[in-house]
Amino acid sequence: MALSLRRILQRIIRRGTLEVTGADGQTERMGDGSDPTVALRFLDDQAEEEVARDAQLKLGEVYMQGRMLVEKGDIYDLLTLIKDNTLVTDLNFSMLWRGLVRIAEARLRGLFPVNHNRRNVAHHYDLSAKLFDLFLDEDWQYSCAYFNPPGISLDEAQLAKKRHIAAKLCLEEGQRVLEIGSGWGGMGLYLSELCGVDVTGITLSEEQLKVSRDRAARRGMEDFVRFNLQDYRTMTAKPFDRIVSVGMFEHVGRANYRNFFGKVKELLADDGVMVLHSIGQPYPALYNNPFFEKYIFPGGYIPSLAEVLPAIEKSGLLVADCEILPMHYAHTLRHWRQRFMARRQEAARLYDEAFVRMWEFYLAGSEMAFSHEDFFIFQLQITKKRMAVPGNRDYILEREAELKAKEAMRPPLEKVIFRDGQEEPPASLPEEELDPPVLRPGRQAAE
């Protein structure tokens, strides 16, 4: 094993056990011999050196490349073992130097922001929808679920999330609703079908747009739910009664928070209500995780409330309610990771083994952020007028009960169709729009 890597691991791992087999075939054990035990194997000397020099980026990279194997436990167990042991004093000069460089780069990008929103969104969300179908719930909700009561299934928790947000919106039949970041259409369709509102959903993902429009067409909802390829910053429209945004704010970027909430103020009616659902972290980050920035969410940024609340206040908006959901995303990500790994061979056929390992590292690292690094979900209820929402929170439970009763009468969600292992194109879209291929929710297969 490379001397530099041995020194780092010996300094970090004090509790638990890490067994490392180097490219030379020699195995060394770090820690106190107690559980948990994780075993690694490096397949080349260079991989050891790279991890020692820049663990933040290279640990995930060499795992993705198959140059580091986890032979006992899994990548989540490894990340947990490292996180449970790491102290600031364990960082070596190389790690500190690279951290300072990344801080400087992040500050420079903040001074000269470049609009890559469309490209950044496409990097992640324009992947084949067949991939997301492997691990998401039946409604393709790609954001934190709401596990209330605890122990419910992923599908039940995602439905509970939509119900919880709908209750906070205080919707009334006939109102106009804007959804900023409409995903694959599930939230917009839920709000329209259950609450009788008119929904406009906007997205920068062409693949999500195709799926959303097709779902609305299949459910006969095109006159009530419209999805558009639209950047919120250039949107002009008559003010909406309600605005909802779930899992999109993480892509706005902290340099743009004032502009975001300024646009919200412009698009929200004077007596309107907005619900913003986003990942949060306990303090402003100096820079993004380099692996996630390079491979998963380029240009993304997880805000702290200390960065968000001043932007809301300076935009002339009011925070009517703030709810923190501390562990719900950890549970959601664990469901996603387990479902994804159960179908990893299908994912490998869509892409390759390197992609599977990259996605596993992404899901495991994200889960660890919530289980070990105090990340959380915040839901902000935002208004222009103090009395736009009731003066206590009892109405949320009351409206949730009403919505739950209505859900029992809602037509079932569409199932995914496979025909001879291939996707069936929807009748509402021409064949030439199906490149790259996208798996869309469709009619139930004939029995």
N, C-alpha and C positions, 0 to 999 in steps of 0.2 A: 504494500500500500504506500502511496505517496506520503512522504514525511509531513508535508504541509497539511494534508487531510487528516492524518492520524492525530496531529497536535490539536487541531480544531475540535475533532470529535471527542478526544479525551478530556478537553476542557469543558465541553458543553454537556455531555451525557454523564450525569451524576446519579440520577434515579432511573430505575428501569434498566433494560439491557438492550444494547445494540451490538449485533454480530455483523462484522463487515469482512467479506472475502474480497481481497484485491485482485487485480488482473494477474498478479503473480501466483495466485492460488492459495495464498496464506490467509488464514482467518484470525481476526483479532476481536476481542470482546471489550466493550466499553460499558460503564455503569456499575451498579452495585449488585448485579446478579438477580434482582427482583423482577417480577412481572410489571409491565408488559415486556415481551421480548420481540424485537423486530430484527430480521436478518436481511442484509443486502449483499449483492454481488456486483462488482464492477467488471466490465468486460475489456476495458482498455485503460492503459496508464493515463492517457490524455483526459479521459472522463474524470478521473480522480483529481487531476490538477485543476480542471475547469471548475468543479464544484468547490474546491478549496479557495479558488480565487474570487468566485462570484456566485455564492450559493443561491442568492435571491432569484437569479435568472437561470443558472445552469443546473440546479437540482431538478427543476421541472424539465428542462431541455434535454438533459442526458437520459432522463427517464422516458421522455417522449420518443427519443431516438433509439430506445432499446439498448442503450449502453450501460444502464444500471438496472438491475432486476431486484424486485422485492420478493425474497424467497420464503419469508415467514411474516405473516401479517399482510397488510396492504399499504398503499401509498398514504391513505388517511392515517393509519397507525403510525407510520414513520413521521409524518408532519406533526402529529399530536405529541409523539415522544420528544421531538426536537423542541416544539413550542413549550411543553411543560418544563423543560430544563433550561432554556436559553435565558441568559441575563445580558444586559447591555455590556457588562465587563467581559463577556465571552467573545465580543467582536474583535477581529484582528485588524491590522492596519489596512490591508487590502479591502476588507469589507467597509471600513469607515471611509476610505478614500473614494470608493465607488459610490457610496451613499452621498457624499458631498458633491460629487460630479452630477448625480441624478437630481439633487436638490437644485443645483445651478441650472441644469437643463430645464427643469420644470418651471423655475422662475422666468427663464428666458422665453419659453413658450407662452407663459401667461402675459408677458409684455407684448408679444407679437402673435396673437392668436390667428390661426388659419382655419377657415371653414372647410372641414372635411366631414361634416355630419353625414352626408349621403354615402360617402365611401366607407366611413366607419360603421354605419348601420348595416350596409351590405356585407361587410366583412363577417359579421356574425349572423344576422337574421336572414340573409339570403342564401344560407346553406340549404341543402335539400330538406324540404319539410318531412321527408321520410325519416331523417335523423331525429327530429323533435317528436315524431310519432312513436319512437321507440320508448320514450321515458316520461312524456307528459301525461296528464290526466285526459279524460275523454273530451274535454272542452279546450284542450291545448292552452292552458293558462301557464304562461312562462314568467311567473312572479310568485312571491311568497304566498303560501296558503295560510289559512286561519284555522288552527287545530283547536276548535272550541265546539264541543267538549274535547278534552284530551283523548288521544287514542283512536280517533276516527280515521277513516281511510283518506288517501290523497284526494280522491274524487270528491268525497264529502267535504274535506277541508277547503278545496278550491271553490266549491259551491258556497260554503260558509263565508269565504272571503268576499265573493261577489255580493252576497246578501248583506254583509256587514257594511260594505262601502255604499251600497244602494240605500241602506237605512240612513247613513250619515248625510247623503245627498238631499234628503227631505224632498223626494220627488213627488210631483203632482202630475196627473194625467194631462197630456197635451203640451208639456214643457219641451223646450229645445235644449238638447244636451250636446256638448262638445267633448269628445274623448281625444286627448293629446297622447298619441302613441297607442294605436288601437290593436296592435298585435294581430292575432288570427281571428279577431272579431267576436270572441266569446263574451266579453263584458258588454259591448254595445248591444248585441242581440239579447242578452239577459235583461238589460235595463229597459229596452223597448218592449219586449214580450211580457215582462212581469209588471212594469210600471206604466205602460202606455205612453211612453215619451218618444219624441223624434230625435234620433241620434245621428250626429256627423262624426265619423272617426277619421283621424288623419294619421299617416304613417310615412316613413321614408323608405320602407322595405317593399320592393316590388313583389317579392314572393309572398309576403304576408298580405299584401293588397289583393293578389289574385285569390288566395284562399278565402279571405274575408268576404269579398264580393260574391264568390261562388256560394259560400254558406248562406249569405243573406238571400240569394236567389233561390236556393233549394228550400228555404223555409218560407218563401213568399213574403219576405220582409223588405224588398228593395225600396218600397215607397216610404218606409219608416226608418231604415238604417242605411246610411250611405257611407262608403269608405273612399277616401281620396288620397292620392299621393301628394302630400302637402307638407311643407316646412311651416311650423307654427309661426316663425318669425315674419313670414311674408303673407300670412293669412289676413284677409279682410272679410268681415261679415257683420251682420246685425248681432248685437250682444246676445249671448246665450243665457238661459235661465240657470243652467248648471254646467260645470266643467269638471271632468274627472281625468286624472292621469295616474296610471299604475305602472311602475317599473320603467318609466321613461326618463325621469328626472336625473338618473345616474349618468345620462349621456349628454346633459346640457353643458356641463363644465362650469367651474366656479366663476370664471371670468364673465359668464353670461347670465348669472342669476338675476341681476337687476333687469336685464332685457326680458328674461323669461316672465318675471312677475309683472313687468310693465305691460307685456302683451296680454297676460291674464287679466289685468285690470281693464284693458281696452275691450276684451272679448266677453267680459262677465257683466251681466245686467246689474243695475244698482242694488237690487234686492236678491242677487244671485248667491249661489254657494258653490265652492270648489272643494273637492277632496283630492289631496295629493298623497300618494302612497309611494314611498321610496326607501331604499336602503340608507342607513346612516351609520356613521362611525363616531366613537366617543370624543374625537378631537380632530382638528384639521390635519390632513396628511401633508407631509413635506413633498412627497412624490408618489406616483402610482407604483404598484407592484410591477416590476419590469417584465415578468413572464406574462401576466394578464394583459399588460399594455401591448406587448409584441404579438401575442398569439390569440387572445380571446376578445378583449374589448378595447381596441385602440381608441384613444381619446376619451375614454370613460373616466369618471371621477366620483367616488363615494363621498357625499358631503357630511359635514357635522352640522348639528342644529345651530351652532354658533355662527356658521356661515350662511345658513338659510334664513333664519329669523330676521336678521337685520335687512336683508334684501327685500323681504316681504314688507317690513315696516316702512322702508324708504320708498316703496312703490305705492304707499297709501292704502294698503290692504290690511285687514285685521285677521289675526289667528283666533278663531272661535273655539277650537278644540285641538288638543294634541294627544295622541295615544301612541305609546311605545309598545311594540311587540318584540320582546327580547329573544325568544328561542324558536319562534314559529318557522323562520327560514332555515334554521339548522335542521329541523324535522323535515321540511320540504326538500331540502338538498339531499338529505339521506335517502328519502324515497326515490328521488331522481337518480341518484348514483346507483342504488341497488337495482332499480329497474333497467338502467342503462347497461350495467355490467351483466345482468342476466341475458341481455340481447347483444352482447358485444360482437358476436360473430356477424350479425346482420349489419352492425355499424361498420365493421371492417370491410364488408362487401360493398358498402356505399362509398367508403373512402379507402382507408388502409389501417394497418396496425398502429402506425405512428399517430394517426388521428385519434384512434381509440384511447391510446395512452395519454395523449394531450387532453382529451375531454375528461378522462378519469381524473387527471391531476387538477383540472379546472374545477370539477364538481367537489373533489375532496378538499382542495384548498379553500373553496368558498364555504363549505360546511364548517371547516375549522375556524374561519373568521368569526362565525356566529357562536360556535361552541367554546372557543378559547380566547377570542380577541375582543369581546364585548361589542361586536357589530350588532345592529338591531334594525328593525323596521319602524319607521315613523309614519303615521297618518295624520296629516294636518287638514283641518277643516278651515277654509279661508273664505272670508266674506268682505263686503264693502261696508255693511251696516251691522252694528252690534246685535240687533234684534232679528237678523235674518234667519236665525235658528233658535229652537227652544232654549229656555234658560237652564235646563237640567238635561242629564243624559238618559233619562228614563225612556224617552221616545225611541232610542236606538233599539232597545230590546223589544219594544212594542212593534216597531216596524219590521224587525227581523221575523217576529212571529207571524205577522201578516204575510210577508214574502214567502216564508217557508210553507204556509198553507197553499199559496198559489203555485209553488213549484211542483206540487203533486199533480197539478192539472196541465203542466206545460208539456208539449209534445217532446218525445225523447230526442236526444242529440243524435246527429247523423253518425253512422259508423263509417269506417274507412273501407274502401273497396279494393280488393286485389283480384286481378283476373290473370291467371297463369303467371303469377308472380309479378305482374306489371300493374302500373297505375291505370285506372280508367279515366280518360279525360272527361271533365264535366261538360255537359251540353252547352253551358253558357259561355265557354271560352273557346276560341279557335285553336286548332292544333299547333299553329306556329308560335303561340304564346307559351308553349309548354317546354321550352328549352332554357335552362336546365329543367329536368323533370321535377315536378312537385307532387307530393302525395296530398290529396285534398279530402276532407271529410265528405262523405257522399251518402247515397241511399244504403239501406241495409241490404246485405246480400240475400238473394232469394234462398229460401229454405228448401 
